[in-house]
Amino acid sequence: MWIGLAAVVCLLGVALIVRSQGSTSASRAAPERVSTEAFVGGDLHSLVADPQRPGRLYVGGHAAVATSADGGATWSPIDSLRDADAMGWAFGPEDVWVSGHPGLSRSRDGGRTFVRASTGLPDTDVHAFGAGGPLLYGASPAVGVFASEDGGATWEVRATATGQAFFGRILVDPTQPDHLVAADVRAGPVASSDGGRSWRPLGGVPGATWVSWSAERAALIASGPRGAARSTDGGRSWEPLTIPDGAVMVEATSGSDATLYAGGLVGTSARVWVSHDAGRTWGRP
């Protein structure tokens, strides 16, 4: 009897030790995946808010992409986007697209994992990208502007005289999918009303590398290394937007005209600021 009892106690002790070790390993592993630092590498190419998921942000550079579920307070790496050179982004109810030097990557699980989706592209060096439903737009230095009307199954070149200097997200008006806005690092923000076949300069910010618009597209914001500006009349007139020192891009959110994010690079990590009063004051998340 005593031998049997001792065996049971021994087995219980082993189980407790194994369980304790497992809990310790899990607690040690979690901080390695969630951090206050958003590693992107030696450059910052994108800062984007997911319109489908409030509080979800992505920052991307040549080396890596990180995502935050709490408005930039903490970050986790996306391993499937390492070396993706994330520049342009587009969001659907489940799909998330990102473009870069390797071409396009696509997520079908809300941005948790990505796979390459570059089949049929006119060029895989995609510096700018946007989408409105199944209508996709891209731009590359070698080709210009190209589009797909079937969710990326086939592509056609829309403009060869422009698009070579586009960078970041291409905004697609959900009510008029032929109405586009892009950042041109030579011309500043530019717009198209015919699905990317022709473009006109909007002014605002010379050398813009990022464009975003707020809820209901009430305000258009252009930003880059030379500052930021806001337009409330579709780009006909602009007013300067004060941003934090070190910030090089500004992202509006879909949920509120007053909430803006700004991003810059410190070392190899993205630094993010947030404003809840349309850019009058800024703080850390």
N, C-alpha and C positions, 0 to 999 in steps of 0.2 A: 504493500500500500504506500509506504513512504517513498519507495522507488518511483511508483507511478506519479505521485504528487510532485516529486522533485522534477520529473520529466516535463510535467505540465507547466510548472513555474519556469523552467528553463526555456521552453518554447515561447511562453508569454514574454519573457525577457528579450529573446531574440527578435520577436515581432515588434516590440516597443522600440528596440534599437534601430531596426530597419526603417520603421515608420518615422522615427526621429531624424534619421539620416536623410530620408527622402524629403521631409519638410525643410530641413536645413538646406539641402541642395536647391530646392525650389525657391526658397527665400533668397538664396545667394544669386540665383540665375536671373530673377526678375529685374533687379537694378541694372543689369547689363543690357537689357532691352529697352528700358525706359529711363530717360535722362533729361536733365534741364538743358543739355547741349544738343544742338541739331547739326550733326556732322554732315557737310556737303562737299568738302574738299577745298581746293584753292580758289574757287569762284562761286558766285551765287547767280543762278540763271532764272530762278522762278520762285515766286511766293504766291500761292493760290488758295482761296477758300472754296471748299466744296459746297455748291449751292443746294445739294440734296441732303447734306448732313451738317446742321449748324454746329459750329465749334471745331469742325474738322479742317485742318490746314495741312498743306504740303509745302516743303521747301526743297529745291533741287539745285545741284551743281554738277560739274563734270564727273565727279567721283561717286556721288551718292545722293540718295533722296531720304528725307525723314518726314514723318507725319505726326501730327498732334491731334488728339481728340478733345482737348480741353482749352482750345483757343490759344495755344502757344506756350502754355505753362510747362508742359513736359513733352518729350519727343521720343519716337521709336524709329529705328531704321527700317527701310523696306529692302530686304536683301535681294529681291528679284529685280530691283532697279539699280543695283550697283553698276557703275560705269555707263548708265543710260544717258547721262548728260542732259537731264530733264530741262526742257525749254518751254514748249507749248503744252497746254492742258485742255481737256474737254471732259464734261461730265454728263452722264445720263442717270436714269433711276438706279441702274446697277453697274453699267459700264463706266470705266474711267480710262481715258486715253492720255498718253504722254508721248512727246516727240523729242528727238535729239539726234546726235550723230549716228547712232545705230539704226535710226528709222523710227518706227512706231512701236510702242508697247501698249498692251490692252489688258485691263482687269475686268473680269466678269463677276467679281465678288465684292464690289463696293470699294475697291482700292486696297485690298489686303495683299493680293498677289498679282503679278503681271507676267505676261508672256509676249514675245515678239510677234508683231502683226504687220510686217513690212512687205508681204507678197504683193507684187504688181505695182509698187510705188515707182513713179518716174525717177526718183532719186531718194536715197536713204539718209541724206544729210538734211534732216527736217528741222529747220531753225524756228519755225512758227507753225502753230496748229490750232484749229478750233472746230467745233461741231454744233450742228443744230439738228437733232434727231439723226436720221440716216445720212444726212448731208454733211460731209467732212471736207475741211479745207486745210491745205498745207502749203508751205513755201520753203524753198531751198535756194542757196546761193548759186547752184548750177543750173536750175531749171526755171525758177520763178514761182508762180502760183499754180497750184493744181487742186483738183476737187474730185470727190467721189459722191455719187448720188445713191449708192447702194450699200452704204455702211462699210466701205473699204474693199469690196469685192473687185471693183474696177476703178480706174483713175483716168482723168483727162487733164491735160495742161490747159489752164485758162488764160495765163498772161506770161509772156516771156520778157517783156520790157520792164517789168517791175516785180517786186517780191524777193529779189536777191538779197536785200538788206533787211528783210523782215525778221523780227525776233520776238520770241515769247508767245503769248496767247493771241489767237485771232478771235475777236468777239463776233458772235453770230446772233443777230436779232431774232429771238424766238418767234416773233410775230411776222417778220419779213426776212426769211432766211437768205435772201440775196443781199441784204444790208449787212455789211461787214466793217469792222474797224480793226486796224493792226498797228503795231509799232514799227516804224521804219527808222533804223539807226542813222540814216542820212537825212531823211525828209521830215522826221518827227511822226506824229500820229497821222494816219491816212485812212480814207474810207472808200468803200465801194458800194454801189447800189445795183450792180448787175452780176452778183455772184462771183466777184473777183476778176472779172474780165478787164475792167478799167478802174483806176484809183485816182483820188484827188487828195492833196495835202490839206490838213486841218489846222496846222500851226500848233501853238501851245507850248511844246517842249522840244527844243532841238535835241537830236540824238536820243529820242525816247526808246527805251528798251522794254516797256511794259505798259499795257492799257487795261483798264477795268471799268465797269460801270456798276452803279448801285441798283438797289431794288427798283423795279419798273423802269430801269435805264434813265432815271431822273437826272443823274450826274455822270459824266464821263471823266475819268481821271487818267492822265498820262504822266509817266514818271521815267526817270533815268538818272545817270550819274550827275546830270546838270540840274536836277531838281524835279519838282512836280507842279502840276497845274490842274485845275478843275474847270469843266465846262458844263453849264446847265441848259445849253441850247444846241446840243448835238455837235459841238465843235466850231460854231460860228464865232464865239468869243470865249476867252479864257481868263481865269484869275489865278494868281500864284497860290500854291498850297504849301504851308510851312510843314516840314517833316523833320524828324530827329537827325542830329548830326550822325553821319555814317550810313544813313538810309539811302538806298538807291532805287527802291521800287515801292509802290503803294498799291494795295489790294482793297477794293470795296467788297462788301458782303451783300448777299441777296436778301438778308433778313431785315436790314436797317440801313437807311441812308446815312445814319450818324456813325456807324461802326466802320472803322478803317483799320487796316493793318499796314505796317511799314517794315521793310526788311533790309538788312545790310549784312556784311561779312566781317567777322572778327576772327582772325586766324583761319582756321578751317571749318568754322561753325557759323551757321546763320544766326543772326540776332534779330528778334522780332519785337516790335512795339505795337501797342494798340491804342486807338483813340475812340472814345464813345461819344464825342461831341463834334463829329465831322471834321476833325483835324485841328481843332483849336488847341487842345492839350493832348499830350502823349504820355504813356507810361508803359512799364513792362507788364506782360500778362501775369 
